[in-house]
Amino acid sequence: MTKIDDCTLVIFGASGNLSRIKLIPSLFRLDSLGRLPERMKILSVGRSEVEESLWQDDIKSMLDNKFKKKFDPKVFDRFIHRNFYHANLPDDTHAFERLRVRLSDISTFPQNLAFFLSLRPSDFASIVDLLANAGLLDESKAWRRVVIEKPFGTDLETAQALQKSITKHLKETQIYRIDHYLGKSALQNILLTRFANHVFDPLWNHNHIDHIQITNNETLGVGERTKFYDATGALRDMIQSHLMQMLALTTMEMPEKFSPENIRTEKIKVLESIKPIPIHALKNHAFKAQYGRGKINGEEVKGYLEELEDPKSVVETYAAIKLYINTPRWKGVPIYVRTAKRLHASNTAIAIKFKKAPLSLPEQDDNWLVISIQPNEFTRFEIQTKIPGLDTKVRSVPMDAPSRITGDESIDAYESLLLNLMQGDQSLYLHINEVEASWRLLDPIIKAWNEDKSPVFTYPSGSSDPVETKVIFDKPEQFWRHSIEINDNKL
Ligand SMILES: NC(=O)c1ccc[n+]([C@@H]2O[C@H](COP(=O)([O-])OP(=O)(O)OC[C@H]3O[C@@H](n4cnc5c(N)ncnc54)[C@H](OP(=O)(O)O)[C@@H]3O)[C@@H](O)[C@H]2O)c1
């Protein structure tokens, strides 16, 4: 276990949704597993005055809501005594100076400080300025780290502007940019599946792989996030960070050492090697659509435009793109990336289709390797075996390797992320070059889609992928593969 320095975690926006459902419960879990340093403290910062005892009651209610069970009183007491509240009143011009004075009480607060900005993205740069002006980012006596929640910019220009602003005060080693997908054990499993098994590496290239599919589909619609979603769209919401990270982990080269820096270096290299999408041929490289009315699990649901109450929106709830990586390993291999809301099934997975086998029998399928991230964590390899009987016929049979078995721990992504933050391990956080490479690639598509006001293709809620997406596939026999369920032998 890596040793963790005693430190103070300062949470801005601690009363908000993310903090309630993820940050505070994850910190409690880490404490109950004995993973927090003994003197570690949590200072929650908010814009209103809240008595410390009421804040501690609030924490109890967050934990009750999340875990719905009685806690070991010793662990609970220890956790409550780690927690403090500080009011940073919006009209107080000396608020950050007061925060500095509060934090300088060394008998209470360890001086290594991590600031978690669980705030509106528009507040990130100004809060970093205010922290720096108060001397709170100065590392001459202890470390200082800042966590920036997703999204880091809304396009390349805004990402670069935010970067320019925060690097006036922070070095890259102090900046922890979140993509919480990287905290998921199932994502970390991608690299281990590839590199801790001898069988895969020799096959992991254009000689053997026909194409790759990276998928995130949901039965859910946009829910109450209509305004946010309409300003964002599926491409920005899911593909720009989460799915591009899945792509990077699937296609990067083996790092020289399995260290945080080396893993990030290889991810950056592969993201920077993706060929730009030719905008003049966008129709064969990217497809967008919106969900209309339909049925999910037998229940009637509204279409996107009805939910939004704006019939003119051309924002996509289905986005699919085709990418190529300009390296010898991936020469000519298309990578299809898609995300959709209100499809008939929810699943997040990487599916790899291998090239044709030397023998080709009627009705023979190809080999697929599927690394399923959600809802189940498992890897499936589909092989062809003879159907017993008088004829020479084969069928596809799944070989399943569950990554989670009964009794395994369930770790929330934020538990891993917070632990790594305190350890100073940035492997689960995004480097600025990864963020920029991804925006550089997607910005032209976002711009072209925004400018095109012609009606958007509509798919019924609860349907499977629209056949119209065929336009982005390279070969007639390529198409989205169906989602898979564990214990589903029907295929
Ligand atoms: N919620 C999630 O599941 C989730 C998932 C991924 C990413 N994120 C990201 O995490 C961050 C926080 O999300 P959230 O859902 O927790 O946000 P939130 O509930 O809307 O707000 C977080 C906190 O920000 C402060 N705040 C709100 N409006 C403000 C204003 N006008 N000026 C200054 N402070 C204001 C409030 O704290 P005080 O009133 O106490 O100051 C509020 O509790 C965002 O960047 C979001 O994009 C959230």
The ligand as an SDF file (V2000), in Angstrom:
LIG
                    3D

 48 52  0  0  0  0  0  0  0  0999 V2000
  -23.4040   15.6100  -10.0130 N   0  0  0  0  0  0  0  0  0  0  0  0
  -22.7550   14.7200  -10.6690 C   0  0  0  0  0  0  0  0  0  0  0  0
  -23.0460   13.5160  -10.6400 O   0  0  0  0  0  0  0  0  0  0  0  0
  -21.5860   15.1340  -11.5070 C   0  0  0  0  0  0  0  0  0  0  0  0
  -21.0400   14.2050  -12.3360 C   0  0  0  0  0  0  0  0  0  0  0  0
  -19.9410   14.5850  -13.0680 C   0  0  0  0  0  0  0  0  0  0  0  0
  -19.4360   15.8550  -12.9840 C   0  0  0  0  0  0  0  0  0  0  0  0
  -19.9730   16.7490  -12.1760 N   0  0  0  0  0  0  0  0  0  0  0  0
  -19.3560   18.0750  -12.0850 C   0  0  0  0  0  0  0  0  0  0  0  0
  -19.1080   18.3550  -10.7140 O   0  0  0  0  0  0  0  0  0  0  0  0
  -19.3100   19.7260  -10.4320 C   0  0  0  0  0  0  0  0  0  0  0  0
  -20.3370   19.8730   -9.3300 C   0  0  0  0  0  0  0  0  0  0  0  0
  -21.5500   19.2620   -9.7280 O   0  0  0  0  0  0  0  0  0  0  0  0
  -22.8540   19.2870   -8.7990 P   0  0  0  0  0  0  0  0  0  0  0  0
  -23.8740   18.4860   -9.5130 O   0  0  0  0  0  0  0  0  0  0  0  0
  -22.5230   18.9490   -7.4020 O   0  0  0  0  0  0  0  0  0  0  0  0
  -23.2500   20.8260   -8.8820 O   0  0  0  0  0  0  0  0  0  0  0  0
  -24.3370   21.6260   -8.0470 P   0  0  0  0  0  0  0  0  0  0  0  0
  -25.0540   20.7400   -7.1010 O   0  0  0  0  0  0  0  0  0  0  0  0
  -25.1610   22.4120   -9.0100 O   0  0  0  0  0  0  0  0  0  0  0  0
  -23.4400   22.7320   -7.3030 O   0  0  0  0  0  0  0  0  0  0  0  0
  -22.3600   22.4750   -6.4930 C   0  0  0  0  0  0  0  0  0  0  0  0
  -22.1970   23.6180   -5.5160 C   0  0  0  0  0  0  0  0  0  0  0  0
  -21.7060   24.7640   -6.1670 O   0  0  0  0  0  0  0  0  0  0  0  0
  -22.1110   25.8990   -5.4020 C   0  0  0  0  0  0  0  0  0  0  0  0
  -22.7860   26.8440   -6.3170 N   0  0  0  0  0  0  0  0  0  0  0  0
  -23.9400   26.6370   -6.9780 C   0  0  0  0  0  0  0  0  0  0  0  0
  -24.3030   27.7520   -7.6740 N   0  0  0  0  0  0  0  0  0  0  0  0
  -23.3350   28.6610   -7.4630 C   0  0  0  0  0  0  0  0  0  0  0  0
  -23.1100   29.9950   -7.8780 C   0  0  0  0  0  0  0  0  0  0  0  0
  -24.0050   30.6250   -8.6430 N   0  0  0  0  0  0  0  0  0  0  0  0
  -21.9910   30.6020   -7.4730 N   0  0  0  0  0  0  0  0  0  0  0  0
  -21.0820   29.9720   -6.6980 C   0  0  0  0  0  0  0  0  0  0  0  0
  -21.2650   28.7260   -6.2400 N   0  0  0  0  0  0  0  0  0  0  0  0
  -22.3550   28.0770   -6.6200 C   0  0  0  0  0  0  0  0  0  0  0  0
  -23.0900   25.4470   -4.3650 C   0  0  0  0  0  0  0  0  0  0  0  0
  -22.4500   25.3300   -3.1020 O   0  0  0  0  0  0  0  0  0  0  0  0
  -22.6450   26.4040   -1.9270 P   0  0  0  0  0  0  0  0  0  0  0  0
  -23.9850   27.0380   -2.1070 O   0  0  0  0  0  0  0  0  0  0  0  0
  -22.5140   25.6370   -0.6780 O   0  0  0  0  0  0  0  0  0  0  0  0
  -21.5370   27.3580   -2.1350 O   0  0  0  0  0  0  0  0  0  0  0  0
  -23.4640   24.0690   -4.8490 C   0  0  0  0  0  0  0  0  0  0  0  0
  -23.8040   23.1960   -3.8190 O   0  0  0  0  0  0  0  0  0  0  0  0
  -19.7120   20.3610  -11.7600 C   0  0  0  0  0  0  0  0  0  0  0  0
  -18.5630   20.8660  -12.3800 O   0  0  0  0  0  0  0  0  0  0  0  0
  -20.2420   19.1870  -12.5820 C   0  0  0  0  0  0  0  0  0  0  0  0
  -20.0840   19.4110  -13.9590 O   0  0  0  0  0  0  0  0  0  0  0  0
  -21.0440   16.4180  -11.4340 C   0  0  0  0  0  0  0  0  0  0  0  0
  1  2  1  0
  2  3  2  0
  2  4  1  0
  4  5  1  0
  4 48  2  0
  5  6  2  0
  6  7  1  0
  7  8  2  0
  8  9  1  0
  8 48  1  0
  9 10  1  0
  9 46  1  0
 10 11  1  0
 11 12  1  0
 11 44  1  0
 12 13  1  0
 13 14  1  0
 14 15  2  0
 14 16  1  0
 14 17  1  0
 17 18  1  0
 18 19  2  0
 18 20  1  0
 18 21  1  0
 21 22  1  0
 22 23  1  0
 23 24  1  0
 23 42  1  0
 24 25  1  0
 25 26  1  0
 25 36  1  0
 26 27  1  0
 26 35  1  0
 27 28  2  0
 28 29  1  0
 29 30  1  0
 29 35  2  0
 30 31  1  0
 30 32  2  0
 32 33  1  0
 33 34  2  0
 34 35  1  0
 36 37  1  0
 36 42  1  0
 37 38  1  0
 38 39  2  0
 38 40  1  0
 38 41  1  0
 42 43  1  0
 44 45  1  0
 44 46  1  0
 46 47  1  0
M  CHG  2   8   1  16  -1
M  END
$$$$
